[in-house]
Amino acid sequence: MSKEPAVYIMASGRNRTDYTGVTSDLPKRIHEHRSGTYPGFSKRYGLNRLVWFEMHDTMETAIAREKQIKNWKRVWKLELIEKNNPHWHDLAESFGFAPLPQTPSSPRD
């Protein structure tokens, strides 16, 4: 089984609470966030929308990038998300996940 390291940002909606994480299996981690089996901060705040991700060649580079992003100011994270996902679409749909109900702050365009 090959690992595909990724850094990702989950959010509860546009400009709401976000969580930056790293994983070697992004579809599995998305499922964990959506089903509530991933305990802690993301479960407590309902962070189930994948709004940004970046694939890496190695877990070491992914972890370094995650640490970098976690140290950023919030506005920098928002700019990162909106650069490629200006409408905060749930990118999990591109991995075959069903659409989530829209929140008032995350309109579908």
C-alpha positions as CSV (number, residue, x, y, z in Angstrom):
1,M,0.0,0.0,0.0
2,S,1.6,3.3,-1.1
3,K,1.3,6.4,1.0
4,E,0.3,9.7,-0.5
5,P,1.2,12.4,2.0
6,A,-1.1,15.4,2.0
7,V,-1.6,18.6,4.0
8,Y,-5.2,19.7,4.2
9,I,-7.5,22.2,5.7
10,M,-11.0,21.3,7.0
11,A,-13.6,24.0,7.8
12,S,-17.1,24.2,9.1
13,G,-18.0,26.8,6.5
14,R,-16.7,29.9,4.8
15,N,-14.5,32.1,7.0
16,R,-15.4,29.9,10.0
17,T,-13.3,27.7,12.2
18,D,-10.6,25.7,10.4
19,Y,-8.2,22.8,11.1
20,T,-4.9,22.1,9.4
21,G,-3.7,18.5,9.3
22,V,-1.4,16.0,7.6
23,T,-2.2,12.5,6.6
24,S,-0.9,9.7,4.4
25,D,-4.4,8.8,3.2
26,L,-6.5,11.8,2.4
27,P,-9.8,10.0,1.5
28,K,-9.6,8.0,4.7
29,R,-9.0,11.1,6.8
30,I,-11.9,12.9,5.0
31,H,-14.2,10.0,5.9
32,E,-13.0,10.2,9.6
33,H,-13.7,13.9,9.8
34,R,-17.1,13.6,8.1
35,S,-18.2,10.6,10.2
36,G,-17.1,12.1,13.5
37,T,-14.6,9.3,14.2
38,Y,-11.7,11.7,14.2
39,P,-11.7,12.9,17.8
40,G,-10.8,16.3,19.2
41,F,-10.9,19.8,17.9
42,S,-12.3,19.0,14.4
43,K,-15.1,16.8,15.8
44,R,-16.0,19.4,18.5
45,Y,-16.4,22.2,15.9
46,G,-17.9,20.2,13.1
47,L,-15.0,20.6,10.7
48,N,-16.1,18.4,7.9
49,R,-15.5,20.4,4.7
50,L,-12.3,19.9,2.8
51,V,-11.5,23.4,1.6
52,W,-7.8,23.1,0.7
53,F,-5.2,20.3,0.3
54,E,-1.7,19.9,-1.1
55,M,-0.1,16.5,-2.0
56,H,3.6,15.9,-1.1
57,D,6.2,13.4,-2.2
58,T,7.3,12.5,1.3
59,M,5.7,12.6,4.8
60,E,8.6,14.7,6.0
61,T,7.8,17.5,3.5
62,A,4.1,17.3,4.3
63,I,4.8,17.6,8.1
64,A,7.1,20.6,7.5
65,R,4.4,22.3,5.4
66,E,1.7,21.5,8.0
67,K,3.8,23.1,10.8
68,Q,4.5,26.1,8.6
69,I,0.8,26.7,7.9
70,K,-0.2,26.1,11.5
71,N,2.1,29.0,12.5
72,W,0.5,31.4,9.9
73,K,-1.8,34.2,10.7
74,R,-5.4,33.4,10.0
75,V,-5.6,35.9,7.1
76,W,-2.8,34.0,5.4
77,K,-4.7,30.7,5.6
78,L,-7.8,32.4,4.2
79,E,-5.7,33.7,1.3
80,L,-4.3,30.2,0.7
81,I,-7.8,28.7,0.6
82,E,-9.3,31.4,-1.6
83,K,-6.5,31.5,-4.1
84,N,-7.7,28.1,-5.5
85,N,-11.1,27.7,-3.9
86,P,-12.7,31.2,-3.7
87,H,-16.2,29.9,-3.0
88,W,-15.1,27.4,-0.4
89,H,-16.5,24.4,-2.2
90,D,-16.2,21.1,-0.4
91,L,-13.3,19.5,-2.3
92,A,-14.1,16.2,-0.8
93,E,-16.6,15.8,-3.6
94,S,-13.7,15.4,-6.0
95,F,-12.8,12.3,-4.0
96,G,-16.3,10.8,-4.5
97,F,-17.9,12.0,-1.3
98,A,-21.5,13.1,-1.3
99,P,-22.2,16.9,-1.1
100,L,-22.9,18.2,2.4
101,P,-25.8,20.6,3.1
102,Q,-24.8,24.2,2.5
103,T,-24.4,26.6,5.4
104,P,-25.5,30.2,5.1
105,S,-21.9,31.3,4.8
106,S,-20.9,28.7,2.2
107,P,-23.1,29.3,-0.9
108,R,-22.8,27.0,-3.8
109,D,-22.1,28.9,-7.0
